[in-house]
Amino acid sequence: MSNGAELLEYQTPDVKDSVPLRVLFVCTGNTCRSPMAEALFNHTVKTREGIPSRIAASACLFAAEGAPISSYAKEALAEASVDAAFYEAHRARPVTEEMVREADVVVGITARHAMELILRFPEHAAKIEALPLDVEDPFAGDMATYRACLSVLSYALAMRFFAEGNV
């Protein structure tokens, strides 16, 4: 079984952008999916580009501020050889209008997340989107569930951000 990082490395060509792109990933609680997407995105960009021309952050729609990334999410990222610097200090934070305004692209981990973002921030609807496929919440799942989630996130990120011609 391949891990998420291998999938991302295998399926994506090198892409370099001259203009920095700020991506904000948003999910329900900012302890599983969105911080995994943020860490995987930032790790991939740094690995491919050295000096990143794109950077990701993450936030939540419905959880309390300050919760750490889940232990299974950390373990899945570590197994995928994602640099711990990209997730070790993570703390959940609610999405704000300022975060949405400052981002170039705001990505809901599911279509429902994207719809909620558009309802909350209609003035920024043009830059809000969902990943190309919904990523199910692994919360309360076992380690295999988190590995599968990371694999799906890796594939979705590859399709949206790292395929030739995508920014």
C-alpha positions as CSV (number, residue, x, y, z in Angstrom):
1,M,0.0,0.0,0.0
2,S,1.4,3.4,-0.9
3,N,1.2,6.3,1.4
4,G,-0.2,9.8,0.5
5,A,3.2,11.4,-0.2
6,E,4.2,8.7,-2.6
7,L,0.9,9.1,-4.5
8,L,1.4,12.8,-4.8
9,E,5.0,12.5,-6.0
10,Y,4.1,9.7,-8.5
11,Q,1.2,11.4,-10.1
12,T,2.3,15.0,-10.4
13,P,4.7,16.8,-12.8
14,D,6.9,19.6,-11.6
15,V,5.1,22.9,-11.6
16,K,6.8,26.3,-10.8
17,D,4.9,29.5,-10.5
18,S,6.4,32.9,-10.5
19,V,3.5,34.5,-8.5
20,P,3.0,33.4,-4.9
21,L,-0.3,31.7,-4.3
22,R,-1.9,31.7,-0.9
23,V,-4.3,28.7,-0.3
24,L,-6.6,28.3,2.7
25,F,-8.0,24.8,3.3
26,V,-11.1,24.7,5.4
27,C,-12.9,21.7,7.0
28,T,-15.2,21.1,10.0
29,G,-12.8,21.0,12.9
30,N,-9.3,21.8,11.6
31,T,-7.8,18.9,13.4
32,C,-7.8,16.2,10.7
33,R,-8.4,16.9,7.0
34,S,-7.5,20.6,6.5
35,P,-4.3,20.5,8.6
36,M,-3.3,17.3,6.7
37,A,-4.0,19.1,3.4
38,E,-2.0,22.2,4.5
39,A,1.0,20.1,5.6
40,L,1.0,17.9,2.5
41,F,0.6,20.9,0.2
42,N,3.4,22.9,1.9
43,H,5.7,19.9,2.1
44,T,5.1,19.1,-1.6
45,V,5.7,22.7,-2.7
46,K,8.9,23.0,-0.6
47,T,10.2,19.6,-1.9
48,R,9.5,20.5,-5.5
49,E,10.5,24.2,-5.5
50,G,13.0,24.7,-2.7
51,I,11.8,28.3,-2.0
52,P,8.0,28.0,-2.1
53,S,6.0,30.1,-4.5
54,R,2.8,28.8,-3.0
55,I,1.9,28.5,0.7
56,A,-1.1,27.0,2.4
57,A,-2.9,27.5,5.7
58,S,-6.0,25.9,7.3
59,A,-9.0,26.8,9.4
60,C,-12.3,25.3,10.6
61,L,-16.0,26.1,10.3
62,F,-17.4,24.7,13.5
63,A,-14.7,23.8,16.1
64,A,-13.2,25.6,19.1
65,E,-9.9,27.3,18.7
66,G,-6.7,25.7,19.9
67,A,-7.2,22.0,19.5
68,P,-4.1,20.2,18.2
69,I,-3.9,18.1,15.0
70,S,-5.2,14.6,15.8
71,S,-2.6,12.0,16.8
72,Y,-3.6,9.7,13.9
73,A,-3.3,12.6,11.4
74,K,0.2,13.3,12.7
75,E,1.0,9.6,12.5
76,A,-0.3,9.3,8.9
77,L,1.7,12.4,7.9
78,A,4.9,11.0,9.5
79,E,4.4,7.7,7.8
80,A,4.2,9.6,4.5
81,S,7.5,11.4,5.3
82,V,5.9,14.8,5.5
83,D,8.2,17.1,7.4
84,A,6.8,17.5,11.0
85,A,7.6,21.2,10.8
86,F,4.5,21.6,8.7
87,Y,2.1,20.2,11.3
88,E,3.7,19.6,14.7
89,A,2.7,23.1,16.2
90,H,-0.7,23.2,14.5
91,R,-3.7,24.5,16.5
92,A,-7.2,24.6,15.2
93,R,-8.6,28.1,14.4
94,P,-12.0,29.2,13.1
95,V,-12.1,30.7,9.7
96,T,-12.4,34.5,9.6
97,E,-13.3,37.1,7.0
98,E,-9.7,38.3,7.2
99,M,-8.3,34.9,6.4
100,V,-10.6,34.5,3.4
101,R,-9.8,38.0,2.1
102,E,-6.1,37.4,2.3
103,A,-6.2,34.0,0.6
104,D,-6.0,33.8,-3.2
105,V,-7.9,30.5,-3.2
106,V,-10.1,29.2,-0.4
107,V,-10.7,25.4,-0.6
108,G,-13.4,23.5,1.2
109,I,-12.4,20.0,1.8
110,T,-15.9,19.0,0.7
111,A,-18.6,20.7,-1.4
112,R,-20.6,21.3,1.7
113,H,-17.6,23.1,3.3
114,A,-17.3,25.3,0.2
115,M,-21.1,26.0,0.2
116,E,-20.9,27.1,3.9
117,L,-18.0,29.3,3.1
118,I,-19.9,31.0,0.3
119,L,-22.9,31.5,2.6
120,R,-20.7,33.1,5.3
121,F,-18.5,35.1,2.9
122,P,-20.5,35.8,-0.2
123,E,-18.3,38.8,-1.2
124,H,-15.5,36.3,-1.7
125,A,-17.5,33.6,-3.5
126,A,-15.3,33.9,-6.7
127,K,-12.3,32.5,-4.9
128,I,-14.1,29.7,-2.9
129,E,-14.1,26.2,-4.3
130,A,-14.1,22.6,-3.2
131,L,-11.5,20.0,-3.8
132,P,-12.2,18.0,-7.0
133,L,-13.6,15.2,-4.8
134,D,-15.1,15.2,-1.3
135,V,-12.7,13.9,1.4
136,E,-14.6,12.0,4.1
137,D,-14.0,13.0,7.7
138,P,-11.7,10.4,9.4
139,F,-12.6,11.8,12.9
140,A,-13.1,8.9,15.4
141,G,-11.7,6.4,12.8
142,D,-8.8,4.1,13.2
143,M,-5.3,4.6,11.8
144,A,-6.3,2.9,8.5
145,T,-9.0,5.5,8.1
146,Y,-6.5,8.3,8.5
147,R,-4.1,6.7,6.0
148,A,-6.9,6.4,3.5
149,C,-7.9,10.0,4.1
150,L,-4.4,11.2,3.5
151,S,-4.2,9.2,0.3
152,V,-7.5,10.7,-1.0
153,L,-6.2,14.2,0.0
154,S,-3.0,13.6,-1.8
155,Y,-4.8,12.6,-5.0
156,A,-7.2,15.6,-4.7
157,L,-4.4,18.0,-4.2
158,A,-2.5,16.5,-7.1
159,M,-5.5,16.9,-9.4
160,R,-6.2,20.5,-8.3
161,F,-2.8,22.0,-7.7
162,F,0.0,19.9,-9.1
163,A,-1.2,18.7,-12.4
164,E,0.3,20.3,-15.5
165,G,-1.4,23.6,-16.2
166,N,-3.0,24.0,-12.7
167,V,-2.1,26.7,-10.2
